[in-house]
Amino acid sequence: MERRHEELLTARLEEAMLNGYSRFTWQELYHWYGMQKLAAGTYRDLAGRWRDLTSRKRGPLMMVRSGGDALIVFGGHGVRPIDPNDAK
């Protein structure tokens, strides 16, 4: 991975850490990692970068596939399902 791509990736992970989530398009990830298909190693790398960046204080890196074109990432600390009993 090129250094400038590493910096972009780190900036997006920081965005998730500071603002709650970040969005990666599949095309960005393919380009940054120099692949045509993302493999387990890619996800391990993202999770490792997240752990290093957050010092393991934001929980695991979680993801949601947004439609067919993007990946939304966020920290797993404090994540829970919506509960109708929480309504005020």
C-alpha positions as CSV (number, residue, x, y, z in Angstrom):
1,M,0.0,0.0,0.0
2,E,1.3,3.4,-0.9
3,R,2.0,5.8,1.9
4,R,-0.6,8.3,0.8
5,H,-3.2,5.6,0.8
6,E,-2.2,4.6,4.3
7,E,-2.7,8.2,5.4
8,L,-6.2,8.3,3.8
9,L,-7.1,5.0,5.5
10,T,-5.9,6.2,8.9
11,A,-7.8,9.5,8.4
12,R,-11.0,7.5,7.8
13,L,-10.5,5.3,10.8
14,E,-9.9,8.4,12.9
15,E,-13.1,9.8,11.5
16,A,-14.9,6.7,12.8
17,M,-13.2,7.0,16.2
18,L,-14.0,10.7,16.6
19,N,-17.4,10.9,14.8
20,G,-18.8,7.5,15.4
21,Y,-18.6,6.1,11.9
22,S,-16.8,6.3,8.5
23,R,-17.6,5.2,5.0
24,F,-15.2,3.4,2.5
25,T,-16.3,2.7,-1.0
26,W,-15.3,-0.7,-2.3
27,Q,-13.4,1.0,-5.2
28,E,-11.3,2.9,-2.7
29,L,-10.4,-0.2,-0.8
30,Y,-9.6,-2.2,-3.9
31,H,-7.4,0.7,-5.1
32,W,-5.6,1.3,-1.8
33,Y,-4.9,-2.4,-1.2
34,G,-4.1,-3.0,-4.8
35,M,-6.6,-5.9,-5.2
36,Q,-9.6,-6.8,-7.2
37,K,-11.2,-8.8,-4.4
38,L,-10.8,-8.1,-0.6
39,A,-9.6,-11.2,1.3
40,A,-9.5,-12.0,5.0
41,G,-6.1,-10.4,5.2
42,T,-7.6,-7.0,4.3
43,Y,-10.2,-7.2,7.1
44,R,-7.4,-8.3,9.5
45,D,-5.4,-5.3,8.5
46,L,-8.3,-2.9,9.0
47,A,-9.1,-4.4,12.4
48,G,-5.4,-4.3,13.4
49,R,-5.1,-0.6,12.4
50,W,-8.3,0.1,14.4
51,R,-6.9,-1.6,17.5
52,D,-3.6,0.3,17.2
53,L,-5.4,3.6,16.6
54,T,-7.9,3.3,19.5
55,S,-5.6,1.5,21.9
56,R,-8.4,-1.1,22.2
57,K,-10.6,1.4,24.0
58,R,-13.4,1.6,21.4
59,G,-14.2,-2.1,21.0
60,P,-13.7,-4.1,17.9
61,L,-14.1,-2.5,14.4
62,M,-17.6,-3.2,13.2
63,M,-19.0,-2.9,9.7
64,V,-22.2,-2.7,7.8
65,R,-22.3,-3.2,4.0
66,S,-24.1,-0.2,2.6
67,G,-25.9,-1.2,-0.5
68,G,-23.5,-2.5,-3.2
69,D,-20.9,0.3,-3.2
70,A,-19.7,0.9,0.3
71,L,-18.6,-0.3,3.7
72,I,-19.6,1.7,6.9
73,V,-17.2,1.1,9.8
74,F,-17.7,2.0,13.5
75,G,-16.4,1.0,16.9
76,G,-18.2,-1.8,18.8
77,H,-18.0,-0.2,22.2
78,G,-21.5,0.6,23.3
79,V,-23.2,-0.9,20.3
80,R,-26.5,-2.5,21.1
81,P,-29.8,-3.3,19.2
82,I,-32.7,-0.9,19.2
83,D,-35.1,-1.7,22.0
84,P,-38.6,-0.3,21.9
85,N,-38.5,-0.2,25.7
86,D,-35.9,2.6,25.4
87,A,-38.5,5.0,24.0
88,K,-39.2,8.0,26.2
